[in-house]
């Protein structure tokens, strides 16, 4: 978004900072193509389209595994992240199936 100053002919550009939020509520949502990876793509594309600076993303703990690699790649090695436990949420979809399969293997 650009604003013009009364005393100047040059445009003053306002930086808009955005926060993304990704989550999957149901197994059907995860399996339908509207899962976390698709949401990531949509959020990043929309922020870029609007010229927003995406400064924070809330995502499930199951997605944190590769976050540092993505973050360092996107920021030329200088990016970091902070993880904080916020709340419990139901695990669904393929991630839930993997946990159950792992527990079944331990019980056998």
MODELLER restraints for C-alpha pairs under 7 A, 6 or more apart:
rsr = mdl.restraints
at = mdl.atoms
rsr.add(forms.Gaussian(group=physical.xy_distance, feature=features.Distance(at['CA:1:A'], at['CA:13:A']), mean=6.27, stdev=0.5))
rsr.add(forms.Gaussian(group=physical.xy_distance, feature=features.Distance(at['CA:1:A'], at['CA:14:A']), mean=5.83, stdev=0.5))
rsr.add(forms.Gaussian(group=physical.xy_distance, feature=features.Distance(at['CA:2:A'], at['CA:11:A']), mean=6.25, stdev=0.5))
rsr.add(forms.Gaussian(group=physical.xy_distance, feature=features.Distance(at['CA:2:A'], at['CA:12:A']), mean=5.81, stdev=0.5))
rsr.add(forms.Gaussian(group=physical.xy_distance, feature=features.Distance(at['CA:2:A'], at['CA:13:A']), mean=4.60, stdev=0.5))
rsr.add(forms.Gaussian(group=physical.xy_distance, feature=features.Distance(at['CA:2:A'], at['CA:14:A']), mean=6.04, stdev=0.5))
rsr.add(forms.Gaussian(group=physical.xy_distance, feature=features.Distance(at['CA:3:A'], at['CA:11:A']), mean=5.94, stdev=0.5))
rsr.add(forms.Gaussian(group=physical.xy_distance, feature=features.Distance(at['CA:3:A'], at['CA:12:A']), mean=5.28, stdev=0.5))
rsr.add(forms.Gaussian(group=physical.xy_distance, feature=features.Distance(at['CA:3:A'], at['CA:13:A']), mean=6.29, stdev=0.5))
rsr.add(forms.Gaussian(group=physical.xy_distance, feature=features.Distance(at['CA:4:A'], at['CA:10:A']), mean=6.80, stdev=0.5))
rsr.add(forms.Gaussian(group=physical.xy_distance, feature=features.Distance(at['CA:4:A'], at['CA:11:A']), mean=4.86, stdev=0.5))
rsr.add(forms.Gaussian(group=physical.xy_distance, feature=features.Distance(at['CA:4:A'], at['CA:12:A']), mean=5.82, stdev=0.5))
rsr.add(forms.Gaussian(group=physical.xy_distance, feature=features.Distance(at['CA:5:A'], at['CA:11:A']), mean=6.88, stdev=0.5))
rsr.add(forms.Gaussian(group=physical.xy_distance, feature=features.Distance(at['CA:5:A'], at['CA:12:A']), mean=6.89, stdev=0.5))
rsr.add(forms.Gaussian(group=physical.xy_distance, feature=features.Distance(at['CA:15:A'], at['CA:52:A']), mean=6.82, stdev=0.5))
rsr.add(forms.Gaussian(group=physical.xy_distance, feature=features.Distance(at['CA:15:A'], at['CA:53:A']), mean=6.99, stdev=0.5))
rsr.add(forms.Gaussian(group=physical.xy_distance, feature=features.Distance(at['CA:16:A'], at['CA:52:A']), mean=5.10, stdev=0.5))
rsr.add(forms.Gaussian(group=physical.xy_distance, feature=features.Distance(at['CA:16:A'], at['CA:53:A']), mean=6.02, stdev=0.5))
rsr.add(forms.Gaussian(group=physical.xy_distance, feature=features.Distance(at['CA:17:A'], at['CA:52:A']), mean=5.73, stdev=0.5))
rsr.add(forms.Gaussian(group=physical.xy_distance, feature=features.Distance(at['CA:17:A'], at['CA:53:A']), mean=4.67, stdev=0.5))
rsr.add(forms.Gaussian(group=physical.xy_distance, feature=features.Distance(at['CA:17:A'], at['CA:54:A']), mean=5.81, stdev=0.5))
rsr.add(forms.Gaussian(group=physical.xy_distance, feature=features.Distance(at['CA:17:A'], at['CA:55:A']), mean=6.11, stdev=0.5))
rsr.add(forms.Gaussian(group=physical.xy_distance, feature=features.Distance(at['CA:18:A'], at['CA:52:A']), mean=6.23, stdev=0.5))
rsr.add(forms.Gaussian(group=physical.xy_distance, feature=features.Distance(at['CA:18:A'], at['CA:53:A']), mean=5.92, stdev=0.5))
rsr.add(forms.Gaussian(group=physical.xy_distance, feature=features.Distance(at['CA:18:A'], at['CA:54:A']), mean=4.70, stdev=0.5))
rsr.add(forms.Gaussian(group=physical.xy_distance, feature=features.Distance(at['CA:18:A'], at['CA:55:A']), mean=5.95, stdev=0.5))
rsr.add(forms.Gaussian(group=physical.xy_distance, feature=features.Distance(at['CA:18:A'], at['CA:56:A']), mean=6.89, stdev=0.5))
rsr.add(forms.Gaussian(group=physical.xy_distance, feature=features.Distance(at['CA:19:A'], at['CA:54:A']), mean=5.95, stdev=0.5))
rsr.add(forms.Gaussian(group=physical.xy_distance, feature=features.Distance(at['CA:19:A'], at['CA:55:A']), mean=6.08, stdev=0.5))
rsr.add(forms.Gaussian(group=physical.xy_distance, feature=features.Distance(at['CA:19:A'], at['CA:56:A']), mean=4.68, stdev=0.5))
rsr.add(forms.Gaussian(group=physical.xy_distance, feature=features.Distance(at['CA:19:A'], at['CA:57:A']), mean=5.45, stdev=0.5))
rsr.add(forms.Gaussian(group=physical.xy_distance, feature=features.Distance(at['CA:20:A'], at['CA:43:A']), mean=6.40, stdev=0.5))
rsr.add(forms.Gaussian(group=physical.xy_distance, feature=features.Distance(at['CA:20:A'], at['CA:56:A']), mean=6.20, stdev=0.5))
rsr.add(forms.Gaussian(group=physical.xy_distance, feature=features.Distance(at['CA:20:A'], at['CA:57:A']), mean=4.36, stdev=0.5))
rsr.add(forms.Gaussian(group=physical.xy_distance, feature=features.Distance(at['CA:20:A'], at['CA:58:A']), mean=6.13, stdev=0.5))
rsr.add(forms.Gaussian(group=physical.xy_distance, feature=features.Distance(at['CA:21:A'], at['CA:57:A']), mean=5.56, stdev=0.5))
rsr.add(forms.Gaussian(group=physical.xy_distance, feature=features.Distance(at['CA:21:A'], at['CA:58:A']), mean=4.68, stdev=0.5))
rsr.add(forms.Gaussian(group=physical.xy_distance, feature=features.Distance(at['CA:21:A'], at['CA:59:A']), mean=6.19, stdev=0.5))
rsr.add(forms.Gaussian(group=physical.xy_distance, feature=features.Distance(at['CA:22:A'], at['CA:36:A']), mean=6.13, stdev=0.5))
rsr.add(forms.Gaussian(group=physical.xy_distance, feature=features.Distance(at['CA:22:A'], at['CA:39:A']), mean=6.21, stdev=0.5))
rsr.add(forms.Gaussian(group=physical.xy_distance, feature=features.Distance(at['CA:22:A'], at['CA:58:A']), mean=6.14, stdev=0.5))
rsr.add(forms.Gaussian(group=physical.xy_distance, feature=features.Distance(at['CA:22:A'], at['CA:59:A']), mean=5.04, stdev=0.5))
rsr.add(forms.Gaussian(group=physical.xy_distance, feature=features.Distance(at['CA:23:A'], at['CA:36:A']), mean=6.27, stdev=0.5))
rsr.add(forms.Gaussian(group=physical.xy_distance, feature=features.Distance(at['CA:23:A'], at['CA:59:A']), mean=6.22, stdev=0.5))
rsr.add(forms.Gaussian(group=physical.xy_distance, feature=features.Distance(at['CA:23:A'], at['CA:60:A']), mean=6.51, stdev=0.5))
rsr.add(forms.Gaussian(group=physical.xy_distance, feature=features.Distance(at['CA:24:A'], at['CA:30:A']), mean=6.11, stdev=0.5))
rsr.add(forms.Gaussian(group=physical.xy_distance, feature=features.Distance(at['CA:24:A'], at['CA:35:A']), mean=6.08, stdev=0.5))
rsr.add(forms.Gaussian(group=physical.xy_distance, feature=features.Distance(at['CA:24:A'], at['CA:36:A']), mean=6.60, stdev=0.5))
rsr.add(forms.Gaussian(group=physical.xy_distance, feature=features.Distance(at['CA:26:A'], at['CA:92:A']), mean=6.01, stdev=0.5))
rsr.add(forms.Gaussian(group=physical.xy_distance, feature=features.Distance(at['CA:27:A'], at['CA:92:A']), mean=5.15, stdev=0.5))
rsr.add(forms.Gaussian(group=physical.xy_distance, feature=features.Distance(at['CA:27:A'], at['CA:93:A']), mean=4.29, stdev=0.5))
rsr.add(forms.Gaussian(group=physical.xy_distance, feature=features.Distance(at['CA:29:A'], at['CA:35:A']), mean=6.15, stdev=0.5))
rsr.add(forms.Gaussian(group=physical.xy_distance, feature=features.Distance(at['CA:30:A'], at['CA:93:A']), mean=5.56, stdev=0.5))
rsr.add(forms.Gaussian(group=physical.xy_distance, feature=features.Distance(at['CA:31:A'], at['CA:93:A']), mean=6.71, stdev=0.5))
rsr.add(forms.Gaussian(group=physical.xy_distance, feature=features.Distance(at['CA:47:A'], at['CA:53:A']), mean=6.84, stdev=0.5))
rsr.add(forms.Gaussian(group=physical.xy_distance, feature=features.Distance(at['CA:47:A'], at['CA:54:A']), mean=6.40, stdev=0.5))
rsr.add(forms.Gaussian(group=physical.xy_distance, feature=features.Distance(at['CA:68:A'], at['CA:80:A']), mean=6.93, stdev=0.5))
rsr.add(forms.Gaussian(group=physical.xy_distance, feature=features.Distance(at['CA:71:A'], at['CA:79:A']), mean=5.69, stdev=0.5))
rsr.add(forms.Gaussian(group=physical.xy_distance, feature=features.Distance(at['CA:71:A'], at['CA:80:A']), mean=6.91, stdev=0.5))
rsr.add(forms.Gaussian(group=physical.xy_distance, feature=features.Distance(at['CA:72:A'], at['CA:78:A']), mean=6.11, stdev=0.5))
rsr.add(forms.Gaussian(group=physical.xy_distance, feature=features.Distance(at['CA:72:A'], at['CA:79:A']), mean=5.25, stdev=0.5))
